[in-house]
Each structure stands twice: as C-alpha cells, then as structure tokens.
Amino acid sequence: MTDQELIEKAKKGGPYVRVATHHMNHGKSGFRTPHRMINGVEHKYCAYCFEWHPVEEFLQSKHHWDKLLSSCQYAMKEKGLIRSEKRSEYQRRYINKK
C-alpha cells in the first residue's frame, strides 16, 4: 500500500490505520546540516554549542540520519550537569517541606 493510499484510508476511518505525516517524507526533516570537511577531517555542527566539531566527538544514535546525536559529547555533559543541579535543587526544596 502506498503512502497516499494509507492517508486516504486513514481519512475514511479505516480500522487500525495510524498515519504520521512526518513519516510521509521518510523521516527526512529537510533541516539537515551536512557535514563539512575541515583540514581533511569530517566535522559536524553541534546544535547546542553552535560550533563545528569532529564527528568523533558525537555519540552514536541509531535514530538520527547520520547515526550521530545532534549535540557533541561536551554539550551533552554540560546539559547533564545543568539537569542534575536543577534536580538537586528541587529535591532540597522538597525535603525541606517535610
């Protein structure tokens, strides 16, 4: 069954048909930033720190188009520390309420 046939069946209320429109483009968002070769090394743009880093600095992810996360490992570590601080602050407030 083609994508268009699935959409038409979903509009008619066919049984057990679930269609997500973002899948009609086969998962391509259209907003990909292609990798660049800088000094002979492949680089990727970090969505968190807004800088180009070698692809070796990105963790793997099977869900992304290039099999790499969108943030570099340093950005991921920074985000984790910020999240940990917020969580610790919340826990301190919660414990003080008891």
DOMARMI-940732 format. One record per residue (C-alpha): residue in three letters; x, y, z. Coordinates in steps of 0.5 Angstrom, whole numbers, plus 500, padded with zeros to 3 digits. Layout:
! DOMARMI-940732
AlaXYZ;...
***
This chain:
! DOMARMI-940732
Met500500500;Thr503507498;Asp503513503;Gln498516499;Glu493510500;Leu495510507;Ile493517508;Glu486516504;Lys485510509;Ala486514515;Lys482520513;Lys476515512;Gly477512519;Gly479505516;Pro481500522;Tyr488500526;Val491505521;Arg495510524;Val499515520;Ala504520522;Thr505526517;His512527519;His514519516;Met511521509;Asn518525508;His521518510;Gly524521516;Lys527527513;Ser526534516;Gly529538511;Phe533542516;Arg539537516;Thr546541516;Pro551537512;His558535515;Arg564539513;Met571537511;Ile576542515;Asn583541515;Gly582534512;Val577532518;Glu570531518;His566536522;Lys559536525;Tyr555542527;Cys553542535;Ala546544536;Tyr548546543;Cys554550543;Phe554552536;Glu561550534;Trp564545529;His567539532;Pro570533529;Val565527528;Glu569523533;Glu566528539;Phe559526538;Leu556520541;Gln552515537;Ser545514536;Lys541510531;His535514531;His539520527;Trp540521520;Asp548520520;Lys547516526;Leu550521531;Leu547525536;Ser546533535;Ser550535541;Cys557534542;Gln559530548;Tyr562536552;Ala555539551;Met551533553;Lys556533559;Glu554540561;Lys547539560;Gly547533564;Leu550538570;Ile545543569;Arg540538569;Ser543535576;Glu543542579;Lys536543578;Arg534536580;Ser538537587;Glu535544588;Tyr528541587;Gln530535592;Arg533540597;Arg526544597;Tyr522538597;Ile526535603;Asn525542607;Lys518542606;Lys517535610;
***
